[in-house]
């Protein structure tokens, strides 16, 4: 049985860019790398939210996940839970059109002072197309 995929109308026009991708540098001859699909722009918006700290966005002092505040915390289960909860809460506030399919926050196997974050996202109205983000957060090693 086929499942119809509902794409926003703007995704049907392949020559119209929706927004800027992160990082913004491009190797395609243009000044900025552009996104042409809504899910790709949602991924760029998610990266922007995760990488932004409180006070960095003008007129929105609480925009961002503020992971830099976790930088010097001890690498414990509380830190892992706190990072996961912070990401989920901020997505609900700032990016409610993004559905978090999977959020995995765990200690790095190679480095005891690093926390790995794996986030798989999709759009609320299209949970078939997914994109993933993998990043690392350094923490202070517990003595």
Backbone torsions as a table, in degrees:
resi	resn	phi	psi	omega
1	UNK	NA	127.8	-179.1
2	UNK	-80.9	140.6	177.1
3	UNK	-106.7	120.0	-180.0
4	UNK	-70.5	134.9	177.6
5	UNK	-97.7	122.7	-180.0
6	UNK	-94.8	104.9	175.7
7	UNK	-97.4	142.9	175.2
8	UNK	-59.9	153.3	-176.8
9	UNK	-56.0	-36.3	-174.9
10	UNK	-65.5	-25.4	179.4
11	UNK	-70.5	-15.2	-180.0
12	UNK	-75.2	-15.9	-178.3
13	UNK	-104.2	99.0	-171.5
14	UNK	-73.3	-10.4	-179.2
15	UNK	-101.4	4.0	179.8
16	UNK	-109.7	119.1	179.8
17	UNK	-76.9	143.6	179.7
18	UNK	-92.4	-35.8	-178.1
19	UNK	-174.6	-173.2	-178.9
20	UNK	-90.9	145.2	176.7
21	UNK	-94.8	162.7	174.9
22	UNK	-113.4	136.5	-9.1
23	UNK	-66.9	158.5	-170.8
24	UNK	-79.2	-13.5	-179.6
25	UNK	-71.6	148.0	-175.3
26	UNK	-127.2	147.6	174.3
27	UNK	-109.7	14.6	-177.2
28	UNK	-101.9	16.2	177.5
29	UNK	89.7	-6.6	178.3
30	UNK	-103.1	168.0	-177.1
31	UNK	-71.8	-39.0	-178.1
32	UNK	-125.7	148.0	173.9
33	UNK	-81.3	129.5	-174.0
34	UNK	-109.5	154.7	173.9
35	UNK	-107.6	137.8	-179.0
36	UNK	-114.6	-6.6	176.9
37	UNK	-118.3	146.6	-179.1
38	UNK	-63.1	-38.6	-179.4
39	UNK	-66.3	-35.7	177.1
40	UNK	-67.7	-38.3	177.1
41	UNK	-69.4	-35.3	176.3
42	UNK	-63.3	-37.8	176.3
43	UNK	-63.3	-44.1	177.8
44	UNK	-63.5	-39.8	177.8
45	UNK	-65.8	-37.7	178.3
46	UNK	-66.1	-42.9	176.5
47	UNK	-60.6	-43.5	179.8
48	UNK	-60.3	-43.6	179.6
49	UNK	-64.8	-43.6	-177.6
50	UNK	-68.4	-40.6	-176.4
51	UNK	-80.3	-14.6	-176.5
52	UNK	-86.4	140.7	177.8
53	UNK	-108.9	158.6	-178.9
54	UNK	-57.6	136.1	178.5
55	UNK	92.0	-7.7	-179.0
56	UNK	-84.4	-22.9	-176.7
57	UNK	-100.2	118.4	179.2
58	UNK	-59.9	138.9	178.1
59	UNK	69.4	-2.5	175.5
60	UNK	-134.7	75.9	-173.2
61	UNK	-66.1	-18.6	-179.6
62	UNK	-106.5	11.9	176.8
63	UNK	-71.3	136.1	175.9
64	UNK	112.6	163.5	-179.7
65	UNK	-85.7	-12.8	175.5
66	UNK	56.5	44.4	-179.3
67	UNK	-71.4	-19.3	177.2
68	UNK	-62.6	-28.3	176.7
69	UNK	-65.5	-22.5	179.0
70	UNK	-87.9	-2.6	-171.0
71	UNK	-58.3	-40.8	-175.5
72	UNK	-108.4	21.3	175.2
73	UNK	-82.4	154.6	175.9
74	UNK	-68.9	140.9	-179.7
75	UNK	-76.6	89.8	-178.8
76	UNK	-127.9	176.6	176.5
77	UNK	-63.9	-33.3	178.2
78	UNK	-63.0	-40.1	178.2
79	UNK	-63.5	-43.7	-179.2
80	UNK	-63.0	-44.7	177.8
81	UNK	-64.8	-40.8	-178.6
82	UNK	-64.3	-41.8	178.9
83	UNK	-64.1	-45.6	179.4
84	UNK	-61.8	-44.9	179.2
85	UNK	-65.1	-39.2	179.8
86	UNK	-62.8	-44.4	-180.0
87	UNK	-64.1	-46.1	-179.6
88	UNK	-62.2	-43.7	-179.2
89	UNK	-64.2	-42.7	-178.8
90	UNK	-69.5	-34.0	176.0
91	UNK	-65.8	-38.3	178.2
92	UNK	-64.6	-35.6	-177.9
93	UNK	-79.9	-51.6	-168.6
94	UNK	-97.0	-28.8	-177.7
95	UNK	-130.4	63.4	-175.1
96	UNK	-69.7	-13.5	179.5
97	UNK	-83.1	-4.3	179.2
98	UNK	-101.0	130.3	177.0
99	UNK	-99.7	128.3	178.3
100	UNK	-88.7	107.2	178.8
101	UNK	-74.6	-39.8	-177.3
102	UNK	-150.5	133.6	174.4
103	UNK	-132.0	113.6	-178.2
104	UNK	-122.4	116.8	177.1
105	UNK	-118.8	121.2	-177.4
106	UNK	-148.4	159.9	175.8
107	UNK	-70.2	145.7	177.6
108	UNK	-70.5	141.5	177.7
109	UNK	-75.1	-29.9	-177.8
110	UNK	-86.0	-37.7	-175.8
111	UNK	-124.6	123.2	-176.9
112	UNK	-73.2	-14.5	-179.2
113	UNK	-101.0	17.1	-179.0
114	UNK	-121.7	143.0	176.2
115	UNK	-118.0	127.3	178.5
116	UNK	-95.5	136.2	178.3
117	UNK	-121.2	125.6	175.3
118	UNK	-122.0	123.7	-175.9
119	UNK	-127.7	123.3	176.1
120	UNK	-111.1	123.4	-175.6
121	UNK	-123.2	160.2	171.2
122	UNK	-149.5	172.9	177.1
123	UNK	-83.8	151.5	-179.1
124	UNK	-58.3	-38.6	-177.3
125	UNK	-93.1	2.4	179.5
126	UNK	-149.6	89.5	-176.6
127	UNK	-94.4	12.7	176.5
128	UNK	-87.0	-47.4	177.2
129	UNK	-77.5	120.6	-179.5
130	UNK	-125.0	157.2	173.4
131	UNK	-135.9	154.5	-178.7
132	UNK	-127.1	152.2	177.5
133	UNK	-126.0	133.1	175.1
134	UNK	-127.2	125.8	178.1
135	UNK	-146.4	165.8	-178.0
136	UNK	-121.8	142.3	175.4
137	UNK	-121.4	126.7	177.0
138	UNK	-82.1	142.1	176.6
139	UNK	-134.4	165.4	178.4
140	UNK	-77.9	133.6	-179.8
141	UNK	-70.8	132.6	-178.9
142	UNK	-73.8	133.3	-177.0
143	UNK	-85.2	NA	NA
